[in-house]
Amino acid sequence: MRIRWPRPLVALGLIAVAACDSPLGRQYEYEEQLYLGVDGSATLILSSSIPALVALRDVPLDPSPAARVDRDRVREVFEAAGCPVSSVGQPWRRDGRRFVQVRFETEDVRTLDRCGALSWSDYAFETTAGEDGEDRLRYVQTIGGAAGGNPGDVNWTGREVVGFKLHLPSRIEYHNVRRLEDGEPGEAERGNILAWEQYLTDRRKGAPIRMEVLMGAESILYQTLLLFASAFGAAVAVLGTAIWFTVRRGRKRAAVV
């Protein structure tokens, strides 16, 4: 069964990402959020300051805080790099730096490296058999060196963080997330979100990141719908049985009278 992330869920993700000044979550100077489907389809939301885009991916945009951000120009730059652009969000400013958000969509996550802005990653997605004989999905993303662009003089403090998040469609059985602060094993956020983090200074130096996840082959959404359908069917069956007994009892009383 072909299961993809529902558009309302992705839209909610876009709203959450755009709320970059929220005190409830970490603020990223550069962030990739990947919504993965069990069929390998994906939506990727890239949110970044323009100086970080220049420094990490050498994107030809003006990093000056005084420069006007033209959304059509942003789309043209990414499309010229072979990226499957779906939309470009409204630019915003934080700490004197301009930020942009670009959304990409693909039927096969393994093709995202054809996009110049994402070509520092190798994407692997496959079905593998578990020891119990059940299928599993294995996702591996290896992120290599930065492009080394020159953003000019930027008011970075050295504590800026880069994030790579996975929004996964099924039950997570293994992952290799480590906490940024102490390098200890990390945990999933809100059930099925994993985040690999790195300081911007380390990302500019090209310190590698390897993201690996093993998960179930059946979508949580599908399981939820199946459970709901089963519960609904059981309720209908109980109601039907109750009605049948009521009608039968009524007929018996009528026959006695």
The 8 nearest C-alpha neighbors of each residue, nearest first, counted from 0:
[[1, 2, 38, 221, 217, 37, 218, 3],
 [2, 0, 38, 3, 37, 36, 218, 221],
 [3, 1, 0, 37, 36, 38, 218, 4],
 [4, 2, 36, 5, 1, 40, 37, 38],
 [3, 5, 36, 6, 8, 9, 2, 34],
 [6, 4, 8, 7, 3, 9, 2, 10],
 [5, 7, 9, 8, 10, 4, 11, 3],
 [8, 6, 10, 9, 5, 11, 4, 12],
 [9, 7, 11, 10, 6, 5, 12, 4],
 [8, 10, 12, 6, 11, 7, 13, 5],
 [11, 9, 7, 13, 12, 8, 6, 14],
 [12, 10, 14, 8, 13, 9, 7, 15],
 [11, 13, 9, 15, 10, 14, 16, 8],
 [14, 12, 10, 16, 11, 15, 17, 9],
 [13, 15, 11, 17, 12, 16, 10, 18],
 [16, 14, 12, 18, 13, 17, 11, 19],
 [17, 15, 13, 18, 14, 12, 19, 46],
 [16, 18, 14, 19, 15, 13, 100, 46],
 [19, 17, 15, 16, 20, 21, 14, 13],
 [18, 20, 17, 21, 16, 26, 15, 27],
 [19, 21, 18, 22, 26, 93, 17, 24],
 [20, 22, 23, 19, 18, 24, 26, 25],
 [23, 21, 24, 20, 25, 26, 19, 18],
 [24, 22, 21, 25, 20, 26, 19, 18],
 [25, 23, 22, 21, 26, 19, 20, 27],
 [24, 26, 27, 23, 22, 21, 160, 19],
 [25, 27, 19, 24, 28, 20, 160, 21],
 [28, 26, 160, 29, 161, 30, 162, 25],
 [27, 29, 47, 160, 161, 48, 159, 30],
 [30, 28, 47, 161, 27, 46, 162, 51],
 [31, 29, 162, 46, 163, 161, 45, 27],
 [30, 32, 45, 163, 44, 164, 33, 162],
 [33, 31, 164, 44, 43, 165, 163, 45],
 [32, 34, 43, 165, 42, 166, 35, 164],
 [33, 35, 166, 42, 41, 165, 43, 167],
 [34, 36, 41, 167, 33, 40, 166, 168],
 [37, 35, 3, 40, 38, 39, 168, 41],
 [36, 38, 39, 168, 218, 2, 216, 35],
 [37, 39, 36, 40, 1, 2, 3, 107],
 [40, 38, 107, 36, 37, 108, 41, 35],
 [41, 39, 106, 107, 36, 108, 38, 105],
 [42, 40, 35, 34, 105, 108, 104, 36],
 [41, 43, 104, 34, 103, 33, 105, 44],
 [44, 42, 33, 103, 32, 102, 34, 104],
 [45, 43, 102, 32, 31, 101, 103, 46],
 [44, 46, 31, 101, 100, 30, 102, 43],
 [47, 45, 100, 30, 99, 29, 44, 31],
 [48, 46, 29, 98, 28, 99, 30, 49],
 [47, 49, 98, 51, 50, 97, 28, 99],
 [48, 50, 52, 62, 51, 98, 97, 47],
 [49, 51, 62, 150, 53, 52, 48, 54],
 [52, 50, 54, 48, 53, 49, 55, 29],
 [53, 51, 49, 56, 55, 50, 54, 58],
 [52, 54, 57, 58, 50, 148, 51, 150],
 [53, 55, 148, 51, 147, 150, 149, 52],
 [54, 56, 145, 146, 52, 53, 51, 147],
 [55, 57, 146, 52, 58, 53, 116, 54],
 [58, 56, 53, 148, 146, 54, 55, 59],
 [57, 59, 53, 56, 52, 60, 116, 76],
 [60, 58, 57, 53, 61, 76, 52, 62],
 [59, 61, 58, 62, 53, 49, 73, 76],
 [60, 62, 63, 66, 59, 49, 50, 53],
 [63, 61, 50, 49, 150, 60, 64, 53],
 [62, 64, 66, 65, 61, 50, 96, 151],
 [65, 63, 96, 66, 97, 62, 95, 67],
 [64, 66, 63, 67, 62, 97, 96, 61],
 [67, 65, 63, 64, 68, 61, 62, 97],
 [66, 68, 69, 65, 64, 61, 63, 97],
 [69, 67, 70, 66, 90, 73, 72, 97],
 [68, 70, 72, 71, 67, 73, 90, 74],
 [71, 69, 73, 72, 68, 74, 87, 89],
 [72, 70, 74, 73, 69, 75, 87, 76],
 [71, 73, 75, 69, 70, 74, 76, 68],
 [74, 72, 70, 76, 71, 75, 69, 77],
 [75, 73, 71, 77, 72, 76, 78, 70],
 [74, 76, 72, 78, 73, 77, 79, 71],
 [77, 75, 73, 79, 74, 78, 72, 80],
 [78, 76, 80, 79, 74, 82, 75, 73],
 [77, 79, 82, 75, 81, 80, 76, 74],
 [78, 80, 76, 77, 81, 75, 82, 74],
 [81, 79, 115, 77, 78, 82, 114, 76],
 [82, 80, 114, 78, 79, 113, 115, 83],
 [81, 83, 114, 78, 77, 84, 80, 115],
 [84, 82, 103, 104, 85, 81, 78, 105],
 [85, 83, 103, 82, 86, 102, 78, 104],
 [84, 86, 103, 102, 104, 83, 87, 101],
 [85, 87, 102, 84, 101, 88, 103, 74],
 [88, 86, 101, 100, 102, 70, 74, 89],
 [89, 87, 100, 101, 90, 86, 99, 70],
 [88, 90, 91, 87, 99, 100, 70, 17],
 [91, 89, 99, 98, 88, 68, 97, 100],
 [92, 90, 98, 97, 89, 99, 93, 96],
 [91, 93, 97, 96, 98, 95, 94, 90],
 [92, 94, 95, 96, 97, 91, 98, 20],
 [95, 93, 96, 92, 154, 97, 155, 64],
 [94, 96, 93, 92, 64, 97, 154, 65],
 [97, 95, 93, 64, 92, 94, 48, 98],
 [96, 98, 92, 48, 91, 49, 64, 93],
 [99, 97, 48, 91, 47, 90, 49, 92],
 [100, 98, 90, 47, 46, 48, 88, 91],
 [99, 101, 46, 88, 45, 87, 47, 102],
 [102, 100, 87, 45, 44, 86, 88, 46],
 [101, 103, 44, 86, 85, 43, 84, 45],
 [104, 102, 84, 85, 43, 83, 42, 44],
 [105, 103, 42, 41, 83, 85, 43, 84],
 [106, 104, 107, 41, 40, 108, 42, 83],
 [105, 107, 40, 41, 108, 39, 104, 38],
 [108, 106, 40, 39, 109, 105, 110, 41],
 [107, 109, 110, 41, 40, 111, 39, 105],
 [108, 110, 122, 107, 111, 123, 124, 112],
 [111, 109, 108, 112, 113, 107, 105, 122],
 [112, 110, 113, 109, 114, 108, 117, 118],
 [111, 113, 118, 114, 110, 117, 120, 121],
 [114, 112, 111, 110, 115, 118, 81, 82],
 [113, 115, 82, 81, 112, 117, 116, 111],
 [114, 116, 80, 118, 117, 113, 81, 82],
 [115, 117, 114, 118, 56, 80, 77, 58],
 [118, 116, 114, 115, 112, 119, 120, 111],
 [119, 117, 112, 115, 120, 116, 114, 113],
 [118, 120, 143, 117, 142, 144, 121, 145],
 [121, 119, 142, 118, 141, 117, 112, 143],
 [120, 122, 141, 140, 112, 142, 123, 119],
 [123, 121, 140, 109, 139, 120, 124, 141],
 [122, 124, 139, 138, 109, 140, 125, 121],
 [125, 123, 138, 137, 139, 122, 109, 39],
 [126, 124, 137, 136, 127, 123, 138, 135],
 [127, 125, 136, 135, 137, 134, 128, 124],
 [126, 128, 135, 134, 136, 125, 129, 137],
 [129, 127, 134, 133, 135, 132, 130, 126],
 [130, 128, 132, 131, 133, 134, 135, 127],
 [129, 131, 132, 128, 133, 134, 127, 135],
 [130, 132, 129, 133, 128, 134, 135, 127],
 [133, 131, 129, 130, 128, 134, 135, 127],
 [132, 134, 129, 131, 128, 135, 130, 216],
 [135, 133, 128, 127, 216, 129, 126, 132],
 [134, 136, 215, 216, 127, 126, 214, 128],
 [137, 135, 126, 214, 216, 213, 125, 215],
 [138, 136, 213, 125, 124, 212, 126, 214],
 [137, 139, 124, 212, 123, 211, 213, 136],
 [140, 138, 211, 123, 210, 122, 212, 124],
 [141, 139, 122, 210, 121, 209, 123, 120],
 [140, 142, 209, 121, 120, 208, 210, 143],
 [143, 141, 120, 208, 119, 207, 209, 140],
 [144, 142, 119, 207, 120, 205, 141, 145],
 [143, 145, 205, 119, 146, 206, 207, 142],
 [144, 146, 55, 205, 147, 203, 56, 202],
 [145, 147, 56, 55, 57, 148, 144, 54],
 [148, 146, 54, 145, 55, 57, 149, 203],
 [147, 149, 54, 57, 53, 146, 55, 150],
 [148, 150, 54, 151, 53, 147, 57, 50],
 [151, 149, 50, 54, 53, 62, 148, 152],
 [152, 150, 149, 153, 62, 50, 63, 54],
 [151, 153, 150, 154, 155, 63, 149, 50],
 [152, 154, 155, 151, 150, 50, 96, 63],
 [155, 153, 156, 152, 95, 94, 96, 157],
 [156, 154, 153, 157, 159, 158, 152, 94],
 [155, 157, 158, 154, 159, 153, 200, 199],
 [156, 158, 159, 155, 200, 199, 198, 160],
 [159, 157, 156, 160, 198, 199, 155, 200],
 [160, 158, 199, 157, 198, 28, 27, 156],
 [161, 159, 198, 27, 199, 197, 28, 158],
 [160, 162, 29, 197, 27, 199, 196, 30],
 [163, 161, 196, 30, 195, 27, 164, 29],
 [164, 162, 31, 195, 194, 30, 32, 196],
 [165, 163, 194, 32, 193, 33, 31, 162],
 [164, 166, 33, 193, 192, 167, 32, 34],
 [167, 165, 192, 34, 33, 191, 35, 164],
 [166, 168, 191, 35, 169, 165, 192, 34],
 [167, 169, 218, 36, 219, 37, 35, 166],
 [170, 168, 218, 219, 215, 167, 217, 214],
 [169, 171, 215, 214, 172, 219, 168, 191],
 [172, 170, 214, 173, 213, 169, 215, 191],
 [171, 173, 214, 213, 170, 174, 215, 212],
 [174, 172, 213, 212, 171, 214, 175, 211],
 [173, 175, 212, 211, 176, 213, 172, 171],
 [174, 176, 211, 177, 210, 173, 212, 184],
 [177, 175, 185, 174, 184, 195, 178, 194],
 [178, 176, 184, 185, 182, 183, 179, 175],
 [177, 179, 182, 185, 183, 180, 181, 184],
 [178, 180, 182, 181, 196, 177, 197, 195],
 [179, 181, 178, 182, 183, 177, 196, 197],
 [182, 180, 183, 179, 178, 177, 184, 185],
 [181, 183, 178, 177, 179, 180, 184, 185],
 [182, 184, 177, 178, 181, 185, 179, 180],
 [185, 183, 177, 176, 178, 182, 186, 175],
 [186, 184, 177, 178, 176, 183, 187, 175],
 [185, 187, 188, 184, 176, 193, 177, 178],
 [186, 188, 193, 192, 190, 191, 189, 185],
 [189, 187, 192, 190, 193, 191, 186, 194],
 [190, 188, 191, 192, 187, 193, 186, 166],
 [189, 191, 188, 187, 192, 170, 171, 193],
 [190, 192, 167, 187, 166, 189, 188, 193],
 [193, 191, 166, 188, 187, 165, 190, 189],
 [192, 194, 187, 165, 164, 188, 191, 166],
 [195, 193, 164, 163, 196, 165, 162, 192],
 [196, 194, 163, 162, 176, 164, 193, 177],
 [197, 195, 162, 161, 179, 194, 163, 160],
 [198, 196, 161, 160, 199, 202, 179, 162],
 [199, 197, 160, 201, 200, 161, 159, 202],
 [198, 200, 202, 160, 201, 159, 161, 203],
 [199, 201, 203, 198, 202, 157, 204, 159],
 [202, 200, 204, 198, 203, 199, 206, 205],
 [201, 203, 199, 205, 204, 200, 206, 198],
 [204, 202, 200, 205, 201, 145, 199, 55],
 [203, 205, 201, 202, 206, 200, 145, 144],
 [204, 206, 144, 202, 203, 145, 207, 143],
 [205, 207, 201, 202, 204, 208, 144, 143],
 [208, 206, 143, 142, 205, 209, 144, 141],
 [207, 209, 142, 141, 210, 206, 143, 195],
 [210, 208, 141, 140, 142, 211, 207, 139],
 [209, 211, 140, 139, 141, 208, 175, 212],
 [212, 210, 139, 174, 138, 175, 209, 140],
 [213, 211, 174, 138, 173, 137, 214, 139],
 [212, 214, 137, 173, 172, 136, 171, 174],
 [215, 213, 171, 172, 136, 170, 135, 169],
 [214, 216, 135, 170, 169, 217, 136, 171],
 [215, 217, 135, 136, 134, 37, 214, 218],
 [218, 216, 215, 169, 219, 37, 221, 222],
 [217, 219, 169, 221, 220, 168, 222, 37],
 [218, 220, 169, 222, 221, 168, 223, 217],
 [219, 221, 223, 218, 222, 224, 168, 169],
 [220, 222, 218, 224, 219, 223, 225, 217],
 [223, 221, 219, 225, 220, 224, 226, 218],
 [222, 224, 220, 226, 221, 225, 219, 227],
 [225, 223, 227, 221, 226, 222, 228, 220],
 [226, 224, 222, 228, 223, 227, 221, 229],
 [225, 227, 229, 223, 224, 228, 222, 230],
 [228, 226, 224, 230, 225, 229, 231, 223],
 [227, 229, 231, 225, 226, 230, 232, 224],
 [228, 230, 232, 226, 227, 231, 225, 233],
 [231, 229, 233, 227, 232, 228, 226, 234],
 [232, 230, 228, 234, 229, 233, 227, 235],
 [231, 233, 229, 235, 230, 234, 228, 236],
 [232, 234, 236, 230, 231, 235, 229, 237],
 [235, 233, 231, 237, 236, 232, 238, 230],
 [236, 234, 238, 232, 233, 237, 239, 231],
 [235, 237, 233, 239, 234, 238, 240, 232],
 [238, 236, 240, 234, 239, 235, 241, 233],
 [239, 237, 235, 241, 240, 236, 234, 242],
 [240, 238, 236, 242, 237, 241, 235, 243],
 [239, 241, 243, 237, 238, 242, 236, 244],
 [240, 242, 238, 244, 239, 243, 245, 237],
 [241, 243, 245, 239, 240, 244, 246, 238],
 [242, 244, 240, 246, 241, 245, 247, 239],
 [245, 243, 247, 241, 242, 246, 248, 240],
 [246, 244, 242, 248, 243, 247, 241, 249],
 [247, 245, 249, 243, 248, 244, 242, 250],
 [246, 248, 244, 250, 249, 245, 243, 251],
 [247, 249, 251, 245, 250, 246, 244, 252],
 [250, 248, 246, 252, 247, 251, 245, 253],
 [249, 251, 253, 247, 252, 248, 254, 246],
 [252, 250, 254, 248, 253, 249, 247, 255],
 [253, 251, 255, 249, 254, 250, 248, 256],
 [252, 254, 250, 256, 251, 255, 249, 248],
 [253, 255, 251, 252, 256, 250, 249, 248],
 [256, 254, 252, 253, 251, 250, 249, 248],
 [255, 253, 254, 252, 251, 250, 249, 248]]
